[in-house]
Amino acid sequence: IALPSFDLHWYRAASNPQTDLSAIPVISYSSKTRPYRELMSELSRRIGPKVRIYASASLSASLRMIAAGIAVGPYPRALAEDYLRRGQIVEFNPGIEAKPLEFTASYLSEPRSFLVEKAARIARGAAEDWEKSHPR
């Protein structure tokens, strides 16, 4: 069952105006993920071998590194809200749009479990309610 997606926005440290992706590292998701592969492909094509993309499995650590001015990167606004509110990071447009993060509530169809199916529908409803009350 498809859940709402999360738009990705590019962030940099408020204290570091550098946004040249050939000059500052980009921090991204784990190297085994679709967002990492898509970003690596697009940045390599546009910028070439000078691009530095670092993978991280910890989204909170990635945002802390962005806030510290170590790197820039594309993340959901929902995860960046606290840093934005405190003025530690700002959005910028590098001219490269990252595809939204997509999630599903997945389960095995056999053996059939009505309880699991109901739980997936509840998850979708909760995610849709949350989406309505939060900025994309």
N, C-alpha and C positions, 0 to 999 in steps of 0.2 A: 504494500500500500504506500503510495507516494505521500511524503510529508512536505510541508512548505520548504522552499529553498531559502538560502541566505545569500543575499547579494554581497559581493566582496568590494571593499573600498580600500584604496591605497593610503597608507599612513607613513608619516615620518615624525621624527622628534620635533617638538616645538622649538627646541634649542639648536637644531641642526637643519639649516635650510637646504642642504644638499638633496637634490632629487634626480641627478644624472645617474641613471641605472648602470652606466658603464664605469662610474666612479665610486658608487657606494654599494655595499653588498645588499642582496635581497634575501630576506628570510622567508621561508615557505613551509609548507606542510611536509610530513614524512615523505621520503623519496619513493615510497611504495604506493602513493596515492595519485588519483587522477588529477587533482589540482596542481600537484608538484610537476607531473609530467607535462601537462598543458602549459604551465608557466615556463618551464625549462625550454620547451619547444619554441614558444613564441619569443621569449627573450633571446634565445640563441639565434633565431632567425633574424630578429631586428637589430640586435646589438653585436652579435658575433662572439668570438672567443673571450672577449674582455669581461663578459658578464659573470658575476660571482653570485651563485644561488646556493644558499645553505638550507638544508632540510632540518626540521625540528618536529618532534612528535609532541612537544608541549606548546600549546597555543599560548598559555599564560607566560611562559618563558620567552616566547617569540615577541609578544607585545612588550614585555619588560625591556628586551634588547632594543626594540624600536624606540621606546621612550627614552632609553639611555643614549640614543643617537648612533648606535652601532650599525644599524641596518634600516631598511624600509621594507614594507611588505603589504600584501593584500589580505585583509581579514574582515569578518563580519562586523558590522557596526555594533551589534549586540555584545560582542566580546570587548570592543574598544570603548564602550560608553564611559566607564570610570576614568580611563586615561584622557579621553576627550574632555570630560567634565572638569578634571583637575588641571587641564591645560598642558598636559605633558606631551600629547601628540596632536597632530593636525592632519586632515585629509589633504591629498594632493592628486593631481591628474597627470600620470606619466604618459598618457596617450595609449596606454595598453589596458584593455578591459579584461579583467579576469572573469571567467564564467562563474555563475553562482554555485555555492555548495548545495548539493542535492542529497537528501536522506530518504530512507524508506523504513517502514516497519515491516520486517520480513519474517516469514515463518514457513515451515514445511507444510505443503498441502496434503501430504499423506504421512501417517494416518491423520485423518481430519480431526481437528479439535475446535469445536465451536468457541470454547473459552479463549483459546489463543487468537482466533479470528476476531472475537469481540474485543480483546485487549488491544489488538492492532488498530481497530477502528476508534477505540477510546484514545489511543496515543495520537492518532491523526486529529481527532477533535480537540484535544488539549493543545497540540502544536498549532492548529489553526486559530484557536482562541488567543494563544500567546502572540502569534504573528500580528493579529489585529491591534494589539496594545503596545507594540514595539516598533521603532523606526527601522526601516530596511536600509 
